[in-house]
Amino acid sequence: MQRTYIGVICFFVLVAAALSVYATPATRHDVKTGTCRVLNDGPLEWESRPWGEGGKAFKQVCKSCHTRDNIEGATFLWEESKTSRGWNMVFTKMRAKCARDGVWARLSDDQLLMVNDYLYRWASDSMDINDSA
Ligand code: HEC
């Protein structure tokens, strides 16, 4: 009886460990700055969380337009609207209308990097074990 109990606990610990390793990408290569952004450790770990700088800037600035039924003519956008790679493209190419119109200038370069980190980390494919690297 006791053995089974310990076995069950071990199983859950293993699953939790596996999930914490694979749930979100650990790093992001930023093409523009040529840097590797470490998202699972240190200050960026915190900043790329929903309540960190990146998550806050996305909600306060980007989501001021990209909500459902907005009057700005912007499509509804949320973290999982794109894959990690898709979000990187958005920030590297800056082809979005709002980026070209200068709307993104409301955020500093550093803040935009953090929004990119945030969206990359929580993108639609971020729970995919095979894609987490
Ligand atoms: C002042 C309103 C406004 C703000 C703020 C804004 N956008 Fe936009 N955005 C638009 C409009 C309008 C379009 C063009 C219509 C469309 O394609 O959604 C657009 C287009 C886009 C697109 C292309 C559409 C798509 O589905 O791929 C992306 C991506 C995007 N914005 C991302 C962002 C991000 C990231 C931020 C924050 C850094 C942001 N936007 C802030 C208004 C805004």
Backbone and ligand atoms as CSV (ligand in chain L), in Angstrom:
chain,resi,resn,atom,element,x,y,z
A,1,MET,N,N,0.844,-1.211,0.000
A,1,MET,CA,C,0.000,0.000,0.000
A,1,MET,C,C,0.868,1.245,0.000
A,2,GLN,N,N,1.780,1.291,0.968
A,2,GLN,CA,C,2.662,2.457,1.082
A,2,GLN,C,C,3.511,2.627,-0.177
A,3,ARG,N,N,3.941,1.487,-0.715
A,3,ARG,CA,C,4.773,1.509,-1.928
A,3,ARG,C,C,4.039,2.180,-3.078
A,4,THR,N,N,2.792,1.756,-3.259
A,4,THR,CA,C,1.996,2.326,-4.341
A,4,THR,C,C,1.891,3.833,-4.170
A,5,TYR,N,N,1.692,4.224,-2.945
A,5,TYR,CA,C,1.540,5.634,-2.608
A,5,TYR,C,C,2.777,6.429,-3.041
A,6,ILE,N,N,3.943,5.929,-2.663
A,6,ILE,CA,C,5.187,6.598,-3.040
A,6,ILE,C,C,5.364,6.598,-4.563
A,7,GLY,N,N,4.981,5.483,-5.163
A,7,GLY,CA,C,5.063,5.403,-6.625
A,7,GLY,C,C,4.228,6.480,-7.288
A,8,VAL,N,N,3.045,6.679,-6.792
A,8,VAL,CA,C,2.139,7.689,-7.359
A,8,VAL,C,C,2.738,9.087,-7.181
A,9,ILE,N,N,3.274,9.342,-5.999
A,9,ILE,CA,C,3.891,10.658,-5.756
A,9,ILE,C,C,5.054,10.876,-6.724
A,10,CYS,N,N,5.904,9.855,-6.863
A,10,CYS,CA,C,7.046,9.965,-7.775
A,10,CYS,C,C,6.585,10.277,-9.181
A,11,PHE,N,N,5.530,9.605,-9.584
A,11,PHE,CA,C,5.008,9.823,-10.929
A,11,PHE,C,C,4.631,11.288,-11.124
A,12,PHE,N,N,3.947,11.852,-10.142
A,12,PHE,CA,C,3.526,13.248,-10.283
A,12,PHE,C,C,4.700,14.216,-10.241
A,13,VAL,N,N,5.689,13.907,-9.425
A,13,VAL,CA,C,6.878,14.759,-9.371
A,13,VAL,C,C,7.565,14.759,-10.736
A,14,LEU,N,N,7.652,13.571,-11.323
A,14,LEU,CA,C,8.278,13.463,-12.643
A,14,LEU,C,C,7.517,14.256,-13.697
A,15,VAL,N,N,6.198,14.101,-13.661
A,15,VAL,CA,C,5.376,14.819,-14.645
A,15,VAL,C,C,5.547,16.332,-14.452
A,16,ALA,N,N,5.535,16.776,-13.197
A,16,ALA,CA,C,5.698,18.207,-12.921
A,16,ALA,C,C,7.051,18.693,-13.415
A,17,ALA,N,N,8.094,17.890,-13.178
A,17,ALA,CA,C,9.432,18.273,-13.616
A,17,ALA,C,C,9.481,18.365,-15.138
A,18,ALA,N,N,8.886,17.364,-15.794
A,18,ALA,CA,C,8.883,17.355,-17.259
A,18,ALA,C,C,8.154,18.578,-17.785
A,19,LEU,N,N,7.018,18.902,-17.176
A,19,LEU,CA,C,6.243,20.048,-17.637
A,19,LEU,C,C,6.999,21.349,-17.429
A,20,SER,N,N,7.661,21.470,-16.298
A,20,SER,CA,C,8.361,22.733,-16.029
A,20,SER,C,C,9.525,22.913,-16.979
A,21,VAL,N,N,10.074,21.814,-17.476
A,21,VAL,CA,C,11.175,21.928,-18.433
A,21,VAL,C,C,10.642,22.246,-19.823
A,22,TYR,N,N,9.527,21.599,-20.187
A,22,TYR,CA,C,9.081,21.680,-21.574
A,22,TYR,C,C,7.944,22.656,-21.839
A,23,ALA,N,N,7.317,23.162,-20.794
A,23,ALA,CA,C,6.112,23.954,-21.015
A,23,ALA,C,C,6.355,25.192,-21.863
A,24,THR,N,N,7.434,25.895,-21.621
A,24,THR,CA,C,7.693,27.125,-22.358
A,24,THR,C,C,9.137,27.135,-22.841
A,25,PRO,N,N,9.384,27.834,-23.945
A,25,PRO,CA,C,10.756,27.861,-24.453
A,25,PRO,C,C,11.704,28.540,-23.474
A,26,ALA,N,N,12.909,28.016,-23.368
A,26,ALA,CA,C,13.873,28.522,-22.394
A,26,ALA,C,C,14.669,29.719,-22.907
A,27,THR,N,N,14.878,29.760,-24.197
A,27,THR,CA,C,15.659,30.863,-24.758
A,27,THR,C,C,15.034,31.370,-26.049
A,28,ARG,N,N,15.406,32.576,-26.421
A,28,ARG,CA,C,14.941,33.121,-27.702
A,28,ARG,C,C,16.111,33.802,-28.380
A,29,HIS,N,N,16.358,33.412,-29.611
A,29,HIS,CA,C,17.412,34.088,-30.363
A,29,HIS,C,C,16.809,35.319,-31.020
A,30,ASP,N,N,17.324,36.494,-30.671
A,30,ASP,CA,C,16.809,37.720,-31.271
A,30,ASP,C,C,17.693,38.122,-32.444
A,31,VAL,N,N,17.095,38.072,-33.639
A,31,VAL,CA,C,17.861,38.325,-34.864
A,31,VAL,C,C,18.354,39.771,-34.924
A,32,LYS,N,N,17.476,40.697,-34.553
A,32,LYS,CA,C,17.813,42.120,-34.675
A,32,LYS,C,C,19.027,42.510,-33.851
A,33,THR,N,N,19.051,42.058,-32.603
A,33,THR,CA,C,20.156,42.437,-31.723
A,33,THR,C,C,21.249,41.370,-31.713
A,34,GLY,N,N,20.982,40.228,-32.366
A,34,GLY,CA,C,21.966,39.155,-32.411
A,34,GLY,C,C,22.279,38.591,-31.036
A,35,THR,N,N,21.270,38.609,-30.145
A,35,THR,CA,C,21.510,38.113,-28.794
A,35,THR,C,C,20.650,36.888,-28.496
A,36,CYS,N,N,21.091,36.135,-27.489
A,36,CYS,CA,C,20.297,35.019,-27.008
A,36,CYS,C,C,19.627,35.475,-25.718
A,37,ARG,N,N,18.317,35.479,-25.722
A,37,ARG,CA,C,17.555,35.940,-24.569
A,37,ARG,C,C,17.193,34.725,-23.710
A,38,VAL,N,N,17.676,34.687,-22.499
A,38,VAL,CA,C,17.396,33.547,-21.613
A,38,VAL,C,C,16.094,33.811,-20.865
A,39,LEU,N,N,15.072,33.004,-21.162
A,39,LEU,CA,C,13.728,33.278,-20.645
A,39,LEU,C,C,13.336,32.425,-19.443
A,40,ASN,N,N,14.202,31.498,-19.060
A,40,ASN,CA,C,13.812,30.632,-17.937
A,40,ASN,C,C,14.690,30.859,-16.706
A,41,ASP,N,N,15.436,31.950,-16.732
A,41,ASP,CA,C,16.339,32.206,-15.618
A,41,ASP,C,C,16.713,33.691,-15.608
A,42,GLY,N,N,16.933,34.224,-14.438
A,42,GLY,CA,C,17.383,35.614,-14.344
A,42,GLY,C,C,16.277,36.626,-14.574
A,43,PRO,N,N,16.613,37.906,-14.764
A,43,PRO,CA,C,15.626,38.971,-14.856
A,43,PRO,C,C,14.611,38.793,-15.998
A,44,LEU,N,N,15.048,38.258,-17.139
A,44,LEU,CA,C,14.111,38.112,-18.264
A,44,LEU,C,C,13.052,37.053,-17.992
A,45,GLU,N,N,13.375,36.108,-17.127
A,45,GLU,CA,C,12.409,35.084,-16.758
A,45,GLU,C,C,11.177,35.767,-16.167
A,46,TRP,N,N,11.450,36.698,-15.285
A,46,TRP,CA,C,10.393,37.457,-14.627
A,46,TRP,C,C,9.688,38.377,-15.620
A,47,GLU,N,N,10.483,39.103,-16.420
A,47,GLU,CA,C,9.912,40.098,-17.329
A,47,GLU,C,C,9.066,39.487,-18.431
A,48,SER,N,N,9.362,38.233,-18.788
A,48,SER,CA,C,8.598,37.621,-19.876
A,48,SER,C,C,7.391,36.852,-19.351
A,49,ARG,N,N,7.106,37.016,-18.069
A,49,ARG,CA,C,5.887,36.415,-17.519
A,49,ARG,C,C,4.718,37.381,-17.730
A,50,PRO,N,N,3.478,36.871,-17.622
A,50,PRO,CA,C,2.328,37.738,-17.908
A,50,PRO,C,C,2.315,39.029,-17.089
A,51,TRP,N,N,2.848,39.000,-15.888
A,51,TRP,CA,C,2.815,40.202,-15.052
A,51,TRP,C,C,4.119,41.002,-15.158
A,52,GLY,N,N,5.079,40.514,-15.922
A,52,GLY,CA,C,6.345,41.235,-16.102
A,52,GLY,C,C,6.195,42.356,-17.110
A,53,GLU,N,N,7.278,43.034,-17.380
A,53,GLU,CA,C,7.273,44.179,-18.305
A,53,GLU,C,C,6.695,43.817,-19.677
A,54,GLY,N,N,7.112,42.669,-20.216
A,54,GLY,CA,C,6.657,42.265,-21.549
A,54,GLY,C,C,5.155,42.025,-21.591
A,55,GLY,N,N,4.652,41.275,-20.612
A,55,GLY,CA,C,3.228,40.971,-20.552
A,55,GLY,C,C,2.395,42.216,-20.326
A,56,LYS,N,N,2.903,43.097,-19.456
A,56,LYS,CA,C,2.161,44.326,-19.153
A,56,LYS,C,C,2.087,45.240,-20.372
A,57,ALA,N,N,3.223,45.398,-21.057
A,57,ALA,CA,C,3.255,46.276,-22.233
A,57,ALA,C,C,2.331,45.734,-23.323
A,58,PHE,N,N,2.295,44.405,-23.469
A,58,PHE,CA,C,1.406,43.819,-24.474
A,58,PHE,C,C,-0.044,44.167,-24.136
A,59,LYS,N,N,-0.403,43.993,-22.861
A,59,LYS,CA,C,-1.793,44.247,-22.468
A,59,LYS,C,C,-2.136,45.732,-22.532
A,60,GLN,N,N,-1.214,46.565,-22.055
A,60,GLN,CA,C,-1.529,47.990,-21.971
A,60,GLN,C,C,-1.464,48.686,-23.329
A,61,VAL,N,N,-0.488,48.315,-24.151
A,61,VAL,CA,C,-0.316,49.023,-25.428
A,61,VAL,C,C,-0.961,48.246,-26.587
A,62,CYS,N,N,-0.486,47.057,-26.843
A,62,CYS,CA,C,-0.985,46.305,-28.003
A,62,CYS,C,C,-2.480,46.017,-27.862
A,63,LYS,N,N,-2.883,45.562,-26.667
A,63,LYS,CA,C,-4.277,45.200,-26.465
A,63,LYS,C,C,-5.187,46.418,-26.300
A,64,SER,N,N,-4.611,47.618,-26.316
A,64,SER,CA,C,-5.492,48.790,-26.291
A,64,SER,C,C,-6.226,48.871,-27.630
A,65,CYS,N,N,-5.684,48.232,-28.659
A,65,CYS,CA,C,-6.363,48.170,-29.961
A,65,CYS,C,C,-6.804,46.759,-30.331
A,66,HIS,N,N,-5.929,45.790,-30.092
A,66,HIS,CA,C,-6.190,44.439,-30.610
A,66,HIS,C,C,-7.108,43.602,-29.733
A,67,THR,N,N,-8.205,44.201,-29.287
A,67,THR,CA,C,-9.207,43.464,-28.519
A,67,THR,C,C,-10.299,42.995,-29.486
A,68,ARG,N,N,-11.204,42.172,-28.994
A,68,ARG,CA,C,-12.370,41.801,-29.808
A,68,ARG,C,C,-13.245,43.041,-29.941
A,69,ASP,N,N,-13.856,43.220,-31.089
A,69,ASP,CA,C,-14.795,44.324,-31.335
A,69,ASP,C,C,-14.206,45.703,-31.032
A,70,ASN,N,N,-12.948,45.921,-31.395
A,70,ASN,CA,C,-12.381,47.268,-31.175
A,70,ASN,C,C,-12.787,48.196,-32.307
A,71,ILE,N,N,-12.660,49.489,-32.087
A,71,ILE,CA,C,-13.059,50.448,-33.117
A,71,ILE,C,C,-11.859,50.947,-33.930
A,72,GLU,N,N,-10.674,50.348,-33.681
A,72,GLU,CA,C,-9.461,50.784,-34.378
A,72,GLU,C,C,-9.268,50.037,-35.699
A,73,GLY,N,N,-10.110,49.049,-35.949
A,73,GLY,CA,C,-9.943,48.236,-37.154
A,73,GLY,C,C,-8.828,47.219,-37.024
A,74,ALA,N,N,-8.456,46.901,-35.806
A,74,ALA,CA,C,-7.382,45.933,-35.570
A,74,ALA,C,C,-7.962,44.545,-35.334
A,75,THR,N,N,-7.287,43.524,-35.862
A,75,THR,CA,C,-7.721,42.155,-35.618
A,75,THR,C,C,-7.511,41.804,-34.150
A,76,PHE,N,N,-8.334,40.880,-33.645
A,76,PHE,CA,C,-8.152,40.411,-32.274
A,76,PHE,C,C,-6.843,39.633,-32.199
A,77,LEU,N,N,-5.987,40.016,-31.273
A,77,LEU,CA,C,-4.722,39.307,-31.094
A,77,LEU,C,C,-4.557,38.900,-29.640
A,78,TRP,N,N,-4.059,37.696,-29.439
A,78,TRP,CA,C,-3.667,37.270,-28.100
A,78,TRP,C,C,-2.402,36.451,-28.243
A,79,GLU,N,N,-1.841,36.010,-27.129
A,79,GLU,CA,C,-0.567,35.293,-27.121
A,79,GLU,C,C,-0.541,34.168,-28.153
A,80,GLU,N,N,-1.644,33.419,-28.212
A,80,GLU,CA,C,-1.653,32.221,-29.058
A,80,GLU,C,C,-2.154,32.472,-30.480
A,81,SER,N,N,-2.193,33.743,-30.879
A,81,SER,CA,C,-2.572,34.026,-32.267
A,81,SER,C,C,-1.499,33.557,-33.228
A,82,LYS,N,N,-0.265,33.469,-32.729
A,82,LYS,CA,C,0.837,33.059,-33.596
A,82,LYS,C,C,1.738,32.061,-32.880
A,83,THR,N,N,2.595,31.412,-33.669
A,83,THR,CA,C,3.595,30.536,-33.079
A,83,THR,C,C,4.759,31.391,-32.593
A,84,SER,N,N,5.658,30.794,-31.852
A,84,SER,CA,C,6.839,31.521,-31.380
A,84,SER,C,C,7.583,32.142,-32.558
A,85,ARG,N,N,7.752,31.351,-33.600
A,85,ARG,CA,C,8.466,31.840,-34.767
A,85,ARG,C,C,7.687,32.955,-35.462
A,86,GLY,N,N,6.363,32.783,-35.489
A,86,GLY,CA,C,5.502,33.803,-36.085
A,86,GLY,C,C,5.657,35.148,-35.380
A,87,TRP,N,N,5.692,35.122,-34.062
A,87,TRP,CA,C,5.864,36.375,-33.307
A,87,TRP,C,C,7.232,36.992,-33.578
A,88,ASN,N,N,8.240,36.151,-33.664
A,88,ASN,CA,C,9.573,36.681,-33.985
A,88,ASN,C,C,9.552,37.418,-35.322
A,89,MET,N,N,8.841,36.845,-36.293
A,89,MET,CA,C,8.742,37.482,-37.611
A,89,MET,C,C,8.087,38.856,-37.500
A,90,VAL,N,N,7.014,38.925,-36.698
A,90,VAL,CA,C,6.291,40.184,-36.528
A,90,VAL,C,C,7.240,41.284,-36.052
A,91,PHE,N,N,8.101,40.938,-35.095
A,91,PHE,CA,C,8.982,41.946,-34.511
A,91,PHE,C,C,10.248,42.180,-35.336
A,92,THR,N,N,10.649,41.187,-36.118
A,92,THR,CA,C,11.850,41.359,-36.939
A,92,THR,C,C,11.537,42.165,-38.199
A,93,LYS,N,N,10.436,41.796,-38.856
A,93,LYS,CA,C,10.093,42.447,-40.130
A,93,LYS,C,C,9.358,43.768,-39.915
A,94,MET,N,N,8.638,43.895,-38.808
A,94,MET,CA,C,7.850,45.098,-38.511
A,94,MET,C,C,6.938,45.491,-39.677
A,95,ARG,N,N,6.284,44.482,-40.269
A,95,ARG,CA,C,5.435,44.745,-41.426
A,95,ARG,C,C,4.016,45.128,-41.030
A,96,ALA,N,N,3.637,44.892,-39.788
A,96,ALA,CA,C,2.276,45.202,-39.347
A,96,ALA,C,C,1.999,46.689,-39.560
A,97,LYS,N,N,0.767,46.984,-39.897
A,97,LYS,CA,C,0.380,48.363,-40.189
A,97,LYS,C,C,0.740,49.299,-39.030
A,98,CYS,N,N,0.422,48.855,-37.826
A,98,CYS,CA,C,0.666,49.711,-36.655
A,98,CYS,C,C,2.165,49.970,-36.450
A,99,ALA,N,N,3.000,48.975,-36.756
A,99,ALA,CA,C,4.445,49.160,-36.604
A,99,ALA,C,C,4.932,50.197,-37.607
A,100,ARG,N,N,4.418,50.111,-38.836
A,100,ARG,CA,C,4.834,51.053,-39.877
A,100,ARG,C,C,4.304,52.457,-39.604
A,101,ASP,N,N,3.112,52.538,-39.007
A,101,ASP,CA,C,2.522,53.843,-38.693
A,101,ASP,C,C,3.183,54.529,-37.498
A,102,GLY,N,N,4.099,53.851,-36.851
A,102,GLY,CA,C,4.796,54.474,-35.721
A,102,GLY,C,C,4.114,54.289,-34.376
A,103,VAL,N,N,3.032,53.463,-34.352
A,103,VAL,CA,C,2.320,53.231,-33.095
A,103,VAL,C,C,3.232,52.541,-32.059
A,104,TRP,N,N,4.111,51.682,-32.545
A,104,TRP,CA,C,4.981,50.933,-31.639
A,104,TRP,C,C,5.993,51.834,-30.936
A,105,ALA,N,N,6.171,53.049,-31.454
A,105,ALA,CA,C,7.124,53.987,-30.849
A,105,ALA,C,C,6.689,54.396,-29.440
A,106,ARG,N,N,5.436,54.025,-29.088
A,106,ARG,CA,C,4.997,54.261,-27.698
A,106,ARG,C,C,5.839,53.436,-26.734
A,107,LEU,N,N,6.468,52.394,-27.268
A,107,LEU,CA,C,7.309,51.534,-26.436
A,107,LEU,C,C,8.774,51.729,-26.824
A,108,SER,N,N,9.659,51.618,-25.851
A,108,SER,CA,C,11.092,51.719,-26.135
A,108,SER,C,C,11.563,50.431,-26.816
A,109,ASP,N,N,12.746,50.454,-27.391
A,109,ASP,CA,C,13.293,49.254,-28.031
A,109,ASP,C,C,13.370,48.104,-27.035
A,110,ASP,N,N,13.793,48.431,-25.809
A,110,ASP,CA,C,13.901,47.407,-24.765
A,110,ASP,C,C,12.541,46.794,-24.443
A,111,GLN,N,N,11.540,47.658,-24.352
A,111,GLN,CA,C,10.198,47.165,-24.047
A,111,GLN,C,C,9.680,46.276,-25.173
A,112,LEU,N,N,9.957,46.677,-26.418
A,112,LEU,CA,C,9.508,45.860,-27.546
A,112,LEU,C,C,10.180,44.485,-27.531
A,113,LEU,N,N,11.459,44.460,-27.150
A,113,LEU,CA,C,12.147,43.172,-27.034
A,113,LEU,C,C,11.443,42.298,-25.999
A,114,MET,N,N,11.008,42.929,-24.918
A,114,MET,CA,C,10.346,42.174,-23.855
A,114,MET,C,C,8.955,41.711,-24.266
A,115,VAL,N,N,8.259,42.516,-25.060
A,115,VAL,CA,C,6.960,42.073,-25.574
A,115,VAL,C,C,7.189,40.870,-26.493
A,116,ASN,N,N,8.215,40.959,-27.315
A,116,ASN,CA,C,8.579,39.846,-28.194
A,116,ASN,C,C,8.904,38.597,-27.353
A,117,ASP,N,N,9.711,38.778,-26.307
A,117,ASP,CA,C,10.039,37.652,-25.415
A,117,ASP,C,C,8.773,37.028,-24.849
A,118,TYR,N,N,7.903,37.904,-24.365
A,118,TYR,CA,C,6.664,37.456,-23.727
A,118,TYR,C,C,5.807,36.635,-24.694
A,119,LEU,N,N,5.587,37.188,-25.903
A,119,LEU,CA,C,4.734,36.508,-26.874
A,119,LEU,C,C,5.379,35.220,-27.366
A,120,TYR,N,N,6.690,35.250,-27.531
A,120,TYR,CA,C,7.433,34.057,-27.946
A,120,TYR,C,C,7.245,32.954,-26.914
A,121,ARG,N,N,7.342,33.357,-25.662
A,121,ARG,CA,C,7.281,32.390,-24.584
A,121,ARG,C,C,5.909,31.740,-24.414
A,122,TRP,N,N,4.856,32.522,-24.675
A,122,TRP,CA,C,3.500,32.012,-24.445
A,122,TRP,C,C,2.748,31.761,-25.745
A,123,ALA,N,N,3.464,31.612,-26.845
A,123,ALA,CA,C,2.848,31.437,-28.168
A,123,ALA,C,C,2.081,30.121,-28.286
A,124,SER,N,N,1.362,29.978,-29.406
A,124,SER,CA,C,0.464,28.827,-29.582
A,124,SER,C,C,1.188,27.484,-29.534
A,125,ASP,N,N,2.443,27.459,-29.923
A,125,ASP,CA,C,3.155,26.181,-29.932
A,125,ASP,C,C,4.035,26.006,-28.693
A,126,SER,N,N,3.883,26.878,-27.712
A,126,SER,CA,C,4.818,26.842,-26.588
A,126,SER,C,C,4.601,25.655,-25.652
A,127,MET,N,N,3.453,24.980,-25.771
A,127,MET,CA,C,3.247,23.801,-24.933
A,127,MET,C,C,3.682,22.533,-25.654
A,128,ASP,N,N,4.129,22.679,-26.895
A,128,ASP,CA,C,4.525,21.535,-27.699
A,128,ASP,C,C,5.933,21.099,-27.328
A,129,ILE,N,N,6.046,19.911,-26.780
A,129,ILE,CA,C,7.344,19.409,-26.308
A,129,ILE,C,C,8.377,19.451,-27.429
A,130,ASN,N,N,7.964,19.082,-28.637
A,130,ASN,CA,C,8.913,19.011,-29.739
A,130,ASN,C,C,9.375,20.357,-30.242
A,131,ASP,N,N,8.641,21.396,-29.859
A,131,ASP,CA,C,8.958,22.713,-30.401
A,131,ASP,C,C,9.566,23.635,-29.351
A,132,SER,N,N,9.745,23.132,-28.142
A,132,SER,CA,C,10.112,24.027,-27.054
A,132,SER,C,C,11.540,24.543,-27.173
A,133,ALA,N,N,12.394,23.835,-27.890
A,133,ALA,CA,C,13.762,24.326,-28.024
A,133,ALA,C,C,13.790,25.452,-29.052
L,1,HEC,C1,C,-3.450,52.270,-32.159
L,1,HEC,C2,C,-3.913,50.902,-32.276
L,1,HEC,C3,C,-2.884,49.791,-32.334
L,1,HEC,C4,C,-1.919,49.484,-31.398
L,1,HEC,C5,C,-1.601,50.198,-30.090
L,1,HEC,C6,C,-1.240,48.304,-31.890
L,1,HEC,N1,N,-1.784,47.916,-33.079
L,1,HEC,FE1,FE,-1.241,46.302,-34.202
L,1,HEC,N2,N,-2.500,46.873,-35.684
L,1,HEC,C7,C,-3.391,47.936,-35.616
L,1,HEC,C8,C,-4.140,48.020,-36.861
L,1,HEC,C9,C,-5.224,49.035,-37.179
L,1,HEC,C10,C,-3.650,46.978,-37.692
L,1,HEC,C11,C,-4.087,46.654,-39.134
L,1,HEC,C12,C,-5.286,45.765,-39.129
L,1,HEC,C13,C,-4.902,44.368,-38.772
L,1,HEC,O1,O,-4.292,43.661,-39.603
L,1,HEC,O2,O,-5.144,43.958,-37.612
L,1,HEC,C14,C,-2.629,46.268,-36.918
L,1,HEC,C15,C,-1.953,45.142,-37.350
L,1,HEC,C16,C,-1.157,44.343,-36.546
L,1,HEC,C17,C,-0.645,43.036,-36.918
L,1,HEC,C18,C,-0.914,42.315,-38.209
L,1,HEC,C19,C,-2.199,41.562,-38.072
L,1,HEC,C20,C,-2.031,40.085,-37.848
L,1,HEC,O3,O,-3.049,39.428,-37.507
L,1,HEC,O4,O,-0.936,39.538,-38.008
L,1,HEC,C21,C,0.110,42.604,-35.875
L,1,HEC,C22,C,0.870,41.283,-35.768
L,1,HEC,C23,C,0.067,43.625,-34.837
L,1,HEC,N3,N,-0.724,44.653,-35.297
L,1,HEC,C24,C,0.709,43.547,-33.636
L,1,HEC,C25,C,0.747,44.559,-32.688
L,1,HEC,C26,C,1.602,44.559,-31.522
L,1,HEC,C27,C,2.578,43.443,-31.137
L,1,HEC,C28,C,1.365,45.724,-30.854
L,1,HEC,C29,C,2.048,46.218,-29.597
L,1,HEC,C30,C,3.491,46.364,-29.658
L,1,HEC,C31,C,0.354,46.442,-31.600
L,1,HEC,N4,N,0.017,45.716,-32.705
L,1,HEC,C32,C,-0.192,47.660,-31.236
L,1,HEC,C33,C,-3.570,48.776,-34.540
L,1,HEC,C34,C,-2.784,48.808,-33.396
